[in-house]
Amino acid sequence: MNQDYIQANTWSIIEEGFDKDRVESSESLFSLGNGAMGQRANFEEDYSGSTFQGSYIAGVYYPDKTRVGWWKNGYPEYFAKVLNAPNWIGIQVFVNSEALDLNTCKKVISFRRELNMKEGWYKRSFQAILSNEVEVAVTVTRFLSLDLDEVGAIKYEVVVLNDDAEVKMIPYLDSGIKNRDSNWDDKFWNTTDVSYENNRAFIEAHTMKTNFATCTFMQAEAASEGASITISKSEKSETKASLEFVHDLKKGEKMALVKFGGYTTSRYHKATDLVKAANNALDEATKIGFEGLLEKQKQAWADIWWMSDISINGDIKAQQGIRFNIFQLNQTYLGKDSRLNIGPKGFTGEKYGGSTYWDTEAYCLPFYMATKDQTVAWNLLKYRYNHLEKAIENAQKLGFKNGAALYPMVTMNGEECHNEWEITFEEIHRNGAIAFAIFNYYRFTGDYSYIPEMGLEVLIGIARFWHQRANYSENKEKYVILGVTGPNEYENNVNNNWYTNYLAKWCIDYTLEELEKVKEGYPEDYDRIIGLTKLSASETEQWQEVADNLYFPYSEKHTVYLQQDGFLDKELITVDKLPKTERPINQKWSWDRILRSPYIKQADVLQGFYFFEDHFSTEELKRHFDFYEPFTVHESSLSPCVHSIQAAKLGRMQQAYEFYLRTSRLDLDDYNKEVEEGLHITSMAGTWMSIVEGFGGMRVIDDKLNFTPQIPEEWDSYSFKINFRNRIIKVTVTKKGSNYELAGNEEMSIRVNGERVVLLPGKTVEA
C-alpha cells in the first residue's frame, strides 16, 4: 500500500481535504465512462497546478510512428495512441474578475469529492477564499449518460458566502489538446470548423492519418434563484468555442450552470451529419433535463448492479474494492459494439497505447460471460475473428506463411502496434489465450455455434503458427520453441518457456479435436472452411507430430516444470530477502539486473496451471505454487488474482485473502506507485475471478456448474450472481455454509463440494 486517503465506504469512492500532490492520482480514481466515451476527473474550472488532462472516445486512435533507437525488420510501423479528445467539460469561473483556480486560491476549505458507484455520478464540493478575499462555495455534479451514450452532463453551482460579487461562468469547447505520450509531438487533430447557435456550440475535427471525424458539442444554460441568465457573449477561435454568462450575486445567492456535452463520430454517423446528430442528442437531453437524465442514470446502474454486484458483509475495504473494480469494468465496456474492446487503461489514461491485449481473453471474458448476456462475450470473440486477416498479415511480416496467424500483442484494428521487440516478436503466448477463450466460451455458455461460424478459422490460423514456430532439436530429439517471452516479462528471449510450449501443444490438439467435431456435426461449414483455408490431411499430420513431441523443461530435483531453459542457473534468492527499498524492482533496478534475476513479474508457469487446472493434480499445483510464488514480485497488475485463486484452491485462505486485497485495491491504494497514469482496468476482472472462482470455487466440470465455497476469516458473508446458460443463480456464502437461489421457470442441478444439488426456481437451497 502506497496511499491511504480514499475513505472506506461500501458504495462510494470519497476523498476529503485538498492536496495538490494527490490531484493526478484522484483524476484517475474518480474517472467516468459509459462504454462510448470517458474522461479523467479533471476539474471543470481552470487549474494551473499539475494535472493530467484526458478525455477519450471509444475506438478513436492515432497511429503514432514507432520511435526506437535501432530499427529491426518486422517492427510495427506505429504505436497506436488512445487519443486525448477535444475537451467539452471546461467551465472558466471568475469572481469579481479573478479566476477560480484551486492552485492559486488563498485557502481551500472543506474540499470533498465522491464517485457514487451505485448510481453512476461524480460530485465535487469545496469552499475557497480567493486572493481578492471573496469566499465561495462550489458544488459540481457530473455524469456520462448510459442511456444517451453520446451525452454527458454537468451542473456547476457557485454560492458567494461573504459578500456580494459578480460571477462569470464561461463554458467552452477546446480542440487544441495534445497527448502526454506523443512519440514525435505530432499534431493528432485537425480542426475543420468551429460554430455556435444560440446556447449551443460545435467543434468539428478529424484525427490525422486515421481520419476519424468527430463533432464535440455543448449546450449551456444558467440561472440564479430561479431566474434564467442570458448569454452575454459568444466567442470562437480556430480551436475553441465559448459562451459567457455573467450575474451579480448577493451574499448567500447561488448561480447554477447546466452543461450538456459530448461527441458524435463518423463511427456511427455520416461525417457530413455530425452537427445534425449532435443537435439531435442535445434535443433529447434537453427534453429529459438534467434531473431526469440523472434519474435514468441511477436506474441504468441499478440494472447493471442487480446482476453484477458482489456483496461482502464484515469488511468495508474489501467491499469497496470489488465494487470499484466492477464499476470501472462496466464504465469501460458494455458489449454494444463488436468493433470495441477493453483497453488496459480504459478511459483513464494514455499508457499502453492500443485498446486490446491478451488480457481480454485471459481475464475479462469470464467476467462478461457470467454477468452479461452471452452476446457480450460473443462480441469479444467476434472482435478477434474480424481481425483474422490482419493476424495473418502480422505473421507474414515475420516470415510465416500458409495462413499462419499471429494475433497482435497490442492493437486497435488488428495490426500489431507495440514497439518493444521483446513483446512484438517474442510474447507469442497471446495466440494461446485467444484459442483458450474460444474453448472457455463454449465450456461456460454451451453455445457451440461460434466455432463452426467463426472460431475454427481462428484456431486453424493459430495452429499453423505454432506448427511453423516450433523447430526440431536434434540434441533434444524434441520440438522446441526458441526466443520467446512468457507472461513473466522480466525474462526476454528465453528458450522453451513452459507456458508457451504447453499452450502451443494444447492449441494444436484442441484445433484437431474441433475439426473433427465440425466435420461430423456441421459438414457445410466444414467444407466451407476447408475450401477457404486449403487445409489438408498431410498438414494436420505435421501439426500432430509437433504437438506430440514438444519439449517441456522439467526439474527432477524439484519435481516441477521449469519456467524456461536455464531457470535453475539463476541465483535463486527469494523475494522475502529483497530489501523493501529496492522494490518495485522495475523502478529501482537496471533491466540487465532484472533479466539476470529469478524474479517473476506475474504468474507464468502458474498461469498455465490456472488455464489447465484439470490437467494437473492438486499436489502438482501445490509443488509448483510453493516453488514459484516465493520468486514472484507481483509487479504486474495481472499477478495477484491468479495467485489468490490458486491459494484458495490449496485451502490457504489467509494468503488468498491477502492476494485478493492487493488485486481489489491495486489502484485505490496505489500498490504499484503509478495510479496517476491511469487505472488497471483489465486486471480488475481478475478481482471478480478471485471471489467467484477463488473463494466461491466456481468451475464448469463435465458440463455442470460446480462450487467449492470458502470464506475469508475477515468476512461474515458474501454473495454473487452468475448467468449460466441464461439461468441466473445467486450464491451466498456464510461461515455456516452456502445457499443457492435460481431465477427462471425450470429446475437445474449443480454440484457443491462434489455433491449434486437440485435448484428449484424461487427456492433457496442450502448446501
C-alpha positions in Angstrom: 0.0 0.0 0.0 1.4 3.4 -1.0 -1.5 5.7 -0.4 -4.4 5.6 2.1 -6.5 8.7 1.5 -9.6 7.1 0.0 -12.2 6.8 2.7 -13.7 3.4 3.3 -17.3 3.2 2.0 -19.3 0.4 0.6 -20.7 2.3 -2.4 -18.6 5.4 -3.0 -15.0 6.5 -3.5 -14.6 9.5 -1.3 -11.7 12.0 -0.9 -11.8 14.7 1.8 -9.3 17.5 2.0 -7.4 19.2 -0.9 -3.9 18.1 -1.5 -2.1 19.3 -4.7 0.1 16.2 -4.7 -3.0 13.9 -5.0 -4.7 15.7 -7.9 -3.4 13.4 -10.7 -4.0 10.3 -8.7 -7.5 11.3 -8.0 -8.1 12.2 -11.6 -7.5 8.5 -12.3 -9.5 7.1 -9.4 -12.6 9.3 -10.0 -12.7 8.7 -13.8 -16.0 8.4 -15.6 -17.0 6.3 -18.6 -20.1 4.9 -20.4 -18.6 2.5 -22.9 -18.7 5.1 -25.7 -16.5 7.8 -24.1 -14.8 8.5 -20.8 -12.7 11.1 -19.0 -10.4 11.6 -16.2 -11.8 13.5 -13.2 -10.2 16.8 -14.3 -11.5 20.0 -12.7 -14.1 21.8 -14.9 -12.7 25.2 -13.8 -9.1 26.3 -14.7 -6.4 24.6 -12.7 -2.8 25.9 -13.1 -1.2 23.1 -10.9 0.0 19.7 -12.1 -2.8 17.9 -13.9 -3.2 15.1 -16.5 -5.9 16.2 -18.8 -7.8 13.3 -20.5 -11.0 12.8 -22.4 -11.3 9.8 -24.7 -13.7 8.4 -27.4 -14.0 4.7 -27.8 -12.3 3.3 -30.9 -10.8 6.7 -31.9 -7.0 6.5 -32.2 -3.9 7.8 -33.9 -1.0 5.7 -35.4 2.0 7.4 -33.8 5.1 6.5 -35.8 7.3 4.0 -34.0 10.3 5.5 -32.3 13.2 3.2 -31.5 16.9 3.6 -31.4 17.6 0.7 -33.7 15.0 -0.4 -36.3 14.6 -4.1 -36.8 12.8 -5.8 -39.7 9.3 -6.7 -38.6 8.8 -3.8 -36.2 5.3 -2.3 -36.3 5.3 0.9 -38.2 3.3 2.7 -35.5 2.3 2.5 -31.8 -1.5 3.2 -31.6 -2.3 6.0 -29.3 -5.6 6.3 -27.4 -6.2 9.9 -28.2 -6.9 12.7 -25.8 -10.0 14.0 -27.4 -11.3 17.6 -27.6 -12.3 18.9 -24.2 -16.0 19.6 -23.6 -16.1 19.7 -19.7 -14.4 23.1 -19.3 -16.1 25.9 -17.4 -14.0 29.0 -16.6 -15.2 30.8 -13.4 -14.4 34.4 -12.4 -15.4 36.1 -9.2 -15.0 39.8 -9.3 -12.8 39.3 -12.4 -10.5 36.8 -10.5 -10.2 33.3 -11.9 -11.3 30.5 -9.7 -8.2 28.2 -9.5 -7.7 25.9 -6.6 -3.9 26.1 -7.2 -3.8 29.8 -6.5 -6.6 30.3 -4.1 -5.6 31.8 -0.8 -7.3 28.9 1.0 -9.3 25.8 0.1 -11.7 24.8 2.8 -13.7 21.5 3.2 -12.8 20.0 -0.2 -14.7 16.8 -0.9 -15.3 14.6 -3.9 -17.3 11.5 -4.3 -17.7 8.9 -7.0 -21.0 7.3 -6.4 -20.7 3.8 -7.9 -24.2 2.7 -7.1 -25.8 5.5 -9.1 -23.0 6.4 -11.6 -22.3 10.1 -10.8 -19.3 12.1 -9.6 -19.7 15.1 -7.3 -17.1 17.6 -6.0 -17.7 20.3 -3.5 -15.4 22.9 -1.7 -15.2 26.3 -0.2 -12.4 28.5 -1.2 -11.1 32.0 -0.4 -9.8 33.7 -3.5 -6.9 36.2 -3.4 -9.4 39.0 -3.6 -10.8 37.7 -0.3 -14.2 36.6 -1.8 -15.2 33.3 -0.3 -17.3 30.9 -2.5 -18.9 27.5 -2.1 -18.9 25.3 -5.2 -20.7 22.1 -5.9 -20.2 20.3 -9.2 -22.1 17.1 -10.3 -21.1 15.3 -13.4 -22.1 12.0 -15.1 -21.8 10.3 -18.5 -25.2 9.0 -19.6 -25.6 5.3 -20.1 -29.0 5.9 -21.9 -27.7 8.6 -24.2 -24.1 7.5 -24.6 -23.0 10.4 -26.7 -24.0 12.8 -23.9 -22.5 13.9 -20.6 -24.0 16.3 -18.1 -22.6 18.8 -15.6 -24.3 21.0 -13.1 -21.9 23.7 -11.7 -23.2 25.7 -8.8 -21.5 28.7 -7.1 -22.6 30.5 -3.9 -21.0 33.7 -2.7 -20.5 33.4 1.1 -19.1 36.6 2.5 -20.0 39.5 0.2 -21.9 40.5 -3.0 -19.9 39.7 -6.1 -20.0 39.4 -9.9 -19.8 35.8 -11.0 -18.9 35.0 -14.6 -19.1 31.4 -16.0 -17.7 30.6 -19.4 -18.4 27.1 -20.6 -16.2 26.2 -23.5 -15.1 23.5 -26.0 -11.4 23.2 -26.9 -9.8 21.0 -29.6 -6.3 22.5 -29.1 -5.2 19.5 -27.0 -2.3 17.1 -27.0 -1.4 13.6 -25.8 1.1 13.5 -23.0 2.9 10.5 -24.5 3.4 11.5 -28.2 6.4 9.9 -29.8 7.2 12.8 -32.2 5.0 15.6 -30.8 2.8 15.2 -33.9 -0.4 17.1 -34.3 -3.1 14.4 -33.7 -6.2 16.5 -34.5 -7.2 18.8 -37.3 -10.0 21.2 -36.5 -12.1 22.0 -39.5 -15.0 24.1 -38.2 -16.0 25.9 -35.0 -19.6 27.2 -34.7 -22.3 28.1 -32.3 -26.0 28.5 -32.4 -27.9 30.2 -29.6 -26.8 28.3 -26.4 -25.0 25.5 -28.3 -21.5 25.2 -29.8 -19.8 22.7 -32.0 -16.2 21.9 -33.0 -15.8 19.6 -35.9 -12.4 17.9 -36.1 -10.8 14.8 -37.5 -7.8 12.7 -36.5 -4.7 12.9 -38.6 -3.9 9.7 -40.6 -6.9 7.7 -39.4 -9.4 10.4 -40.3 -12.0 9.7 -37.7 -14.4 12.6 -38.0 -15.9 14.0 -34.7 -18.1 16.7 -33.5 -17.5 17.9 -30.0 -20.6 19.7 -28.8 -22.1 21.5 -25.8 -25.2 23.3 -24.7 -25.3 25.6 -21.6 -28.0 27.3 -19.5 -27.5 29.4 -16.4 -29.9 30.6 -13.7 -29.9 32.2 -10.3 -32.5 32.0 -7.7 -35.0 30.6 -10.3 -34.4 33.3 -12.9 -32.6 32.5 -16.2 -29.4 34.2 -17.1 -29.0 35.2 -20.7 -25.8 34.7 -22.6 -23.7 37.9 -22.6 -21.1 36.9 -25.2 -20.3 34.1 -27.6 -16.7 33.7 -28.9 -14.8 31.4 -31.1 -11.3 30.9 -32.4 -9.6 28.3 -34.6 -9.8 25.6 -31.8 -12.2 27.0 -29.2 -15.8 28.0 -28.7 -17.2 29.6 -25.6 -20.4 31.1 -24.2 -20.4 33.7 -21.4 -22.9 34.1 -18.5 -22.5 37.0 -16.1 -24.6 37.7 -13.0 -24.3 39.9 -9.9 -24.9 37.7 -6.8 -25.8 39.0 -3.4 -24.2 37.3 -0.4 -25.7 33.8 0.0 -27.2 33.6 -3.5 -26.4 30.8 -5.9 -25.6 30.8 -9.6 -26.0 27.4 -11.4 -25.0 26.4 -14.8 -26.1 23.2 -16.5 -24.0 22.0 -19.4 -24.6 19.1 -21.7 -21.7 18.0 -23.8 -20.2 15.1 -25.7 -19.2 13.6 -29.1 -20.7 12.4 -32.3 -18.4 10.5 -34.5 -18.1 9.0 -38.0 -18.0 5.6 -36.4 -21.8 5.9 -36.0 -22.9 8.7 -38.3 -22.0 10.1 -41.7 -19.2 12.6 -41.4 -21.3 15.3 -43.0 -24.1 14.8 -40.5 -22.2 15.1 -37.2 -23.6 18.5 -36.2 -27.1 17.3 -37.0 -26.5 14.2 -34.9 -25.1 16.4 -32.1 -28.2 18.6 -32.2 -30.4 15.5 -32.0 -28.5 14.3 -29.0 -28.9 17.7 -27.3 -32.6 17.9 -28.2 -33.1 14.5 -26.4 -31.0 15.5 -23.4 -32.9 18.9 -23.1 -36.3 17.1 -23.3 -35.3 14.8 -20.4 -33.5 17.5 -18.5 -30.6 17.2 -16.1 -32.5 15.8 -13.2 -34.5 13.4 -15.5 -31.3 12.2 -17.1 -29.7 11.7 -13.7 -32.7 9.5 -12.6 -32.3 7.4 -15.8 -28.6 7.1 -14.9 -29.5 5.8 -11.5 -31.9 3.2 -13.0 -29.4 2.1 -15.6 -26.8 1.5 -13.0 -29.3 -0.3 -10.8 -30.0 -2.7 -13.6 -26.2 -3.4 -14.0 -25.7 -3.9 -10.3 -28.6 -6.2 -10.0 -26.7 -8.8 -12.0 -23.0 -7.9 -11.5 -22.8 -6.9 -7.8 -20.8 -8.8 -5.3 -21.9 -8.1 -1.8 -19.5 -8.6 1.1 -20.5 -8.2 4.8 -18.0 -7.5 7.5 -15.1 -6.0 5.5 -15.8 -2.5 4.1 -12.5 -2.1 2.3 -12.9 -5.4 0.6 -16.4 -4.5 -0.4 -15.3 -1.1 -1.7 -12.5 -2.7 -3.7 -14.7 -5.2 -5.6 -17.4 -2.7 -6.4 -14.8 -0.2 -7.7 -13.4 -2.9 -10.0 -16.9 -4.0 -11.2 -17.9 -0.3 -11.7 -14.8 0.5 -13.8 -15.2 -2.6 -16.0 -18.8 -1.6 -16.8 -17.8 2.0 -17.4 -15.2 0.8 -19.9 -17.1 -1.9 -21.9 -20.8 -2.8 -22.2 -20.6 -5.0 -25.2 -22.8 -3.0 -27.5 -20.2 -2.8 -30.4 -18.1 -5.7 -31.5 -15.5 -3.3 -33.0 -14.6 -2.2 -29.5 -12.7 -4.0 -26.8 -11.3 -3.4 -23.2 -8.2 -1.3 -23.0 -5.7 -1.9 -20.1 -6.3 1.7 -19.0 -9.9 2.1 -20.3 -10.8 5.7 -20.4 -8.5 6.7 -17.5 -5.1 7.3 -19.2 -2.9 7.0 -22.3 -0.4 4.4 -21.2 -0.2 1.1 -23.1 -1.5 2.7 -26.3 -3.8 0.2 -28.1 -7.1 -0.9 -26.9 -6.7 -4.7 -26.9 -4.2 -7.0 -25.2 -4.5 -10.7 -24.4 -5.9 -9.6 -21.0 -9.3 -9.5 -22.6 -9.4 -13.3 -23.4 -7.5 -14.4 -20.3 -9.1 -12.2 -17.6 -12.1 -10.2 -18.9 -14.1 -12.8 -20.8 -15.1 -14.8 -17.7 -16.5 -11.6 -16.1 -18.5 -10.6 -19.1 -19.8 -14.1 -19.8 -21.1 -14.5 -16.2 -22.5 -11.0 -15.6 -24.0 -10.1 -19.0 -26.0 -11.7 -21.7 -23.7 -14.1 -23.7 -23.9 -11.9 -26.7 -21.5 -9.6 -25.0 -18.9 -12.4 -24.8 -19.7 -13.4 -28.4 -18.9 -9.8 -29.5 -15.5 -10.1 -27.8 -14.8 -13.3 -29.7 -16.2 -11.8 -32.9 -13.7 -8.9 -32.5 -10.8 -11.4 -32.9 -12.5 -13.2 -35.9 -12.9 -9.8 -37.6 -9.1 -9.3 -37.2 -8.1 -12.7 -38.5 -6.8 -11.4 -41.9 -4.7 -8.8 -40.0 -3.3 -11.6 -37.8 -2.3 -13.5 -40.9 -0.6 -10.3 -42.2 1.2 -9.9 -38.9 2.6 -13.4 -39.2 3.6 -12.9 -42.8 5.7 -9.8 -41.8 7.7 -12.1 -39.5 8.2 -14.7 -42.2 5.4 -17.1 -41.5 3.2 -18.4 -44.4 0.3 -20.5 -45.5 -2.3 -18.6 -43.4 -0.4 -18.8 -40.1 -1.9 -16.2 -37.8 -0.1 -14.3 -35.1 -2.6 -12.1 -33.2 -1.1 -8.7 -32.1 0.1 -8.1 -28.6 -1.4 -4.6 -28.8 -4.0 -3.5 -31.4 -6.7 -1.1 -32.4 -7.6 -2.5 -35.8 -6.0 -5.9 -35.9 -2.5 -4.7 -36.8 0.3 -5.1 -34.3 1.2 -1.7 -32.9 3.5 -2.4 -30.0 7.1 -1.2 -30.5 9.1 -3.1 -27.9 10.9 -6.0 -29.7 10.7 -8.4 -26.8 6.9 -8.0 -26.8 6.2 -7.7 -30.5 8.4 -10.6 -31.7 8.5 -12.8 -28.6 5.4 -12.6 -26.4 3.6 -15.0 -28.7 1.7 -16.8 -25.9 -1.0 -14.3 -26.7 -2.2 -16.6 -29.5 -2.9 -19.3 -27.0 -5.1 -17.0 -24.8 -7.3 -16.3 -27.8 -7.7 -20.0 -28.6 -8.4 -20.7 -24.9 -11.1 -18.0 -24.9 -12.9 -19.9 -27.7 -12.8 -23.1 -25.6 -13.8 -21.2 -22.4 -16.8 -19.6 -24.1 -18.2 -22.9 -25.2 -17.5 -24.6 -21.9 -19.3 -21.9 -20.0 -22.2 -20.9 -22.3 -22.8 -24.3 -24.0 -23.1 -22.3 -27.3 -21.1 -24.2 -29.9 -22.3 -22.0 -32.9 -19.3 -19.7 -32.7 -16.8 -22.4 -33.6 -18.3 -23.5 -37.0 -19.3 -20.0 -37.9 -16.0 -18.2 -37.0 -13.9 -19.8 -34.4 -12.5 -22.8 -36.3 -10.9 -20.4 -38.9 -9.2 -18.6 -36.0 -8.0 -21.9 -34.5 -6.6 -23.1 -37.8 -4.6 -19.9 -38.2 -3.2 -20.2 -34.7 -2.3 -23.9 -35.0 -0.5 -23.1 -38.3 1.5 -20.5 -36.4 2.6 -22.9 -33.6 3.5 -25.6 -36.1 5.8 -23.2 -38.0 7.2 -21.5 -34.9 8.5 -24.8 -33.4 11.6 -26.4 -34.8 13.1 -29.8 -34.3 16.1 -30.1 -32.0 18.5 -32.9 -32.9 20.1 -32.5 -29.5 16.9 -32.9 -27.5 15.1 -35.1 -30.1 12.1 -33.0 -29.4 10.4 -29.9 -31.0 11.4 -26.7 -29.2 10.2 -23.1 -29.3 13.1 -20.6 -29.0 13.5 -16.9 -28.4 10.3 -16.1 -26.6 8.9 -14.0 -23.7 6.4 -15.6 -21.4 3.8 -13.8 -19.3 6.7 -13.1 -17.0 8.1 -10.1 -18.8 11.1 -10.0 -16.5 12.5 -12.7 -18.8 13.2 -12.0 -22.5 14.4 -14.1 -25.4 14.3 -17.3 -23.5 14.1 -20.8 -24.9 11.3 -23.2 -24.2 9.1 -21.2 -21.9 7.0 -23.9 -20.4 3.7 -22.0 -20.5 4.2 -21.1 -24.2 5.1 -24.6 -25.2 2.2 -26.1 -23.2 -0.2 -23.6 -24.9 1.2 -24.5 -28.3 0.6 -28.2 -27.8 -2.9 -27.6 -26.4 -3.8 -25.3 -29.2 -2.9 -27.8 -31.9 -4.7 -30.7 -30.1 -7.8 -28.6 -29.5 -7.9 -27.4 -33.1 -7.7 -31.0 -34.3 -10.5 -32.0 -32.0 -12.7 -29.2 -33.2 -12.0 -30.0 -36.9 -13.4 -33.5 -36.3 -16.5 -32.2 -34.4 -17.3 -29.6 -37.1 -16.8 -32.3 -39.8 -19.3 -34.6 -38.2 -21.8 -32.0 -36.9 -21.6 -29.1 -39.4 -20.5 -30.6 -42.7 -21.4 -27.5 -44.8 -19.3 -25.2 -42.5 -16.5 -27.8 -42.6 -16.4 -27.8 -46.4 -16.5 -24.0 -46.5 -13.6 -23.7 -44.0 -11.5 -26.4 -45.7 -12.1 -24.7 -49.1 -11.2 -21.3 -47.6 -8.1 -22.4 -45.7 -7.0 -25.2 -48.1 -6.2 -27.4 -45.1 -5.0 -30.9 -46.0 -4.7 -34.2 -44.1 -0.9 -34.1 -44.5 -0.7 -30.7 -42.9 -2.7 -31.7 -39.8 -0.5 -34.8 -39.5 2.5 -32.5 -39.3 0.7 -30.5 -36.6 0.2 -33.6 -34.6 3.8 -34.6 -35.0 4.8 -31.3 -33.4 2.2 -31.4 -30.6 3.1 -35.0 -29.7 6.8 -34.2 -29.4 7.1 -30.8 -27.9 9.8 -30.3 -25.2 8.8 -29.2 -21.7 11.7 -28.3 -19.4 11.4 -30.1 -16.1 13.5 -30.4 -12.9 13.7 -33.9 -11.4 15.3 -32.4 -8.3 12.4 -30.0 -7.6 9.8 -32.1 -9.4 8.4 -29.0 -11.2 8.2 -27.8 -14.8 10.8 -25.1 -15.3 9.7 -21.7 -16.4 12.2 -21.9 -19.2 15.6 -23.5 -20.0 18.3 -22.3 -17.6 16.0 -21.1 -14.9 17.9 -23.1 -12.2 21.1 -21.4 -13.3 20.0 -18.2 -11.7 20.9 -17.1 -8.2 17.7 -18.3 -6.5 17.2 -15.7 -3.8 13.5 -15.5 -2.7 11.6 -12.2 -2.7 11.4 -12.0 1.1 15.2 -11.5 1.1 14.9 -8.3 -1.0 15.2 -5.0 0.9 12.0 -3.0 0.7 14.0 -0.1 -0.5 14.7 -2.0 -3.8 11.0 -2.5 -4.6 9.4 -2.3 -7.1 12.4 -3.6 -8.9 11.1 -2.3 -12.3 11.6 1.2 -10.9 14.8 0.6 -8.9 16.9 -1.9 -10.9 18.5 -1.8 -14.3 16.8 -4.1 -16.9 20.0 -6.1 -17.2 19.9 -6.9 -13.5 16.2 -7.8 -13.7 16.8 -10.2 -16.6 19.5 -12.0 -14.7 17.4 -12.3 -11.6 14.9 -15.1 -10.8 12.2 -12.7 -10.1 8.8 -13.2 -11.7 6.6 -10.3 -12.6 3.4 -12.3 -12.8 2.1 -15.9 -13.0 3.9 -17.7 -15.8 4.0 -21.4 -15.1 1.2 -20.9 -12.7 -0.8 -19.1 -15.5 -0.7 -22.5 -17.3 -1.9 -24.2 -14.1 -4.7 -21.7 -13.9 -5.9 -22.2 -17.5 -5.5 -26.0 -17.4 -6.2 -26.7 -13.8 -8.0 -30.0 -14.7 -4.8 -31.3 -16.4 -2.9 -31.4 -13.1 -3.4 -32.8 -9.6 -3.8 -30.6 -6.5 -0.4 -32.0 -5.3 1.2 -30.8 -8.6 -0.3 -27.4 -8.2 1.0 -27.2 -4.6 4.5 -28.1 -5.7 4.6 -25.5 -8.4 2.9 -22.8 -6.3 5.4 -23.3 -3.5 8.3 -23.2 -5.9 7.4 -20.2 -8.0 5.4 -17.9 -5.7 8.4 -17.1 -3.4 10.2 -15.7 -6.5 7.2 -13.6 -7.6 7.2 -9.9 -7.0 3.7 -9.3 -8.3 4.7 -6.2 -10.1 2.1 -6.8 -12.8 -1.5 -5.9 -12.1 -2.5 -9.3 -13.5 -0.5 -11.3 -10.9 -2.3 -11.3 -7.6 -5.7 -12.6 -8.9 -4.2 -15.9 -10.3 -2.3 -16.5 -7.1 -5.4 -15.7 -5.0 -7.5 -18.3 -6.9 -4.8 -20.9 -6.5 -4.1 -20.2 -2.9 -7.9 -20.7 -2.3 -7.7 -23.9 -4.3 -5.0 -25.1 -1.9 -7.1 -24.1 1.1 -4.7 -21.3 2.1 -7.5 -18.7 2.7 -5.4 -16.1 4.5 -2.9 -16.0 1.7 -5.8 -16.0 -0.8 -7.4 -13.1 1.0 -4.2 -11.1 1.1 -3.8 -11.5 -2.7 -7.4 -10.6 -3.1 -7.0 -7.3 -1.2 -4.0 -6.5 -3.3 -5.8 -7.1 -6.6 -9.0 -5.4 -5.5 -7.3 -2.3 -4.1 -4.4 -2.2 -6.5 -5.3 1.3 -7.7 -7.2 2.6 -4.6 -4.1 2.0 -2.5 -1.7 2.5 -5.4 0.3 -0.7 -4.8 2.4 -0.2 -8.0 3.1 3.5 -7.4 1.7 4.6 -10.8 -2.1 5.2 -10.4 -1.7 8.8 -11.7 -1.1 7.3 -15.1 -4.5 5.6 -15.1 -6.3 2.6 -13.7 -5.5 -1.1 -14.4 -8.9 -1.9 -16.0 -8.3 -5.4 -17.4 -6.8 -6.7 -14.2 -10.0 -5.6 -12.4 -11.7 -8.6 -13.9 -9.2 -10.7 -12.0 -10.7 -9.3 -8.8 -14.1 -10.7 -9.7 -12.4 -14.0 -10.6 -10.6 -14.0 -7.2 -14.0 -14.1 -5.4 -16.1 -16.2 -7.8 -13.5 -18.7 -8.9 -11.3 -18.4 -5.9 -13.4 -18.1 -2.7 -16.6 -19.4 -4.4 -14.7 -22.2 -6.2 -16.9 -21.9 -9.3 -15.9 -24.3 -12.1 -17.6 -25.9 -15.1 -16.8 -29.6 -14.9 -18.4 -32.2 -17.2 -20.9 -29.6 -18.4 -22.1 -28.9 -14.9 -21.7 -25.8 -12.7 -19.6 -26.6 -9.6 -18.9 -24.7 -6.4 -16.5 -25.4 -3.6 -17.2 -22.3 -1.4 -14.9 -21.0 1.3 -14.9 -17.7 3.2 -12.1 -15.4 4.4 -11.9 -15.2 8.2 -12.4 -11.4 7.9 -15.8 -11.7 6.2 -19.2 -12.5 7.7 -20.7 -13.4 4.3 -20.6 -12.7 0.6 -22.9 -13.2 -2.4 -22.8 -13.0 -6.1 -24.9 -13.9 -9.2 -23.9 -16.0 -12.2 -25.7 -16.0 -15.6 -25.0 -19.6 -16.5 -26.5 -20.5 -19.9 -29.3 -17.9 -19.5 -30.2 -19.0 -16.0 -29.4 -16.7 -13.0 -28.0 -18.4 -9.9 -27.4 -16.4 -6.7 -24.8 -17.8 -4.4 -24.5 -16.8 -0.8 -21.7 -18.0 1.4 -21.5 -17.6 5.2 -19.3 -19.1 7.9 -22.0 -21.7 8.4 -22.3 -22.8 4.8 -23.7 -21.7 1.5 -27.1 -21.4 -0.2 -28.3 -21.0 -3.8 -31.3 -19.3 -5.4 -32.4 -19.9 -9.0 -34.3 -17.5 -11.1 -36.5 -18.6 -14.0 -39.0 -21.4 -14.6 -37.0 -24.6 -14.8 -35.0 -26.5 -12.2 -31.3 -27.2 -12.7 -28.7 -29.3 -11.0 -25.3 -28.1 -9.8 -22.6 -29.6 -7.7 -21.5 -28.2 -4.3 -18.4 -29.8 -2.8 -18.8 -32.7 -5.2 -22.4 -33.4 -4.2 -25.3 -33.0 -6.6 -27.8 -30.2 -5.6 -31.1 -29.6 -7.4 -32.2 -26.0 -7.6 -35.8 -25.1 -7.9 -36.9 -21.6 -9.2 -37.7 -19.2 -6.4 -36.5 -21.5 -3.7 -33.4 -21.1 -1.5 -31.4 -24.3 -1.2 -28.8 -24.8 1.5 -25.8 -27.0 0.8 
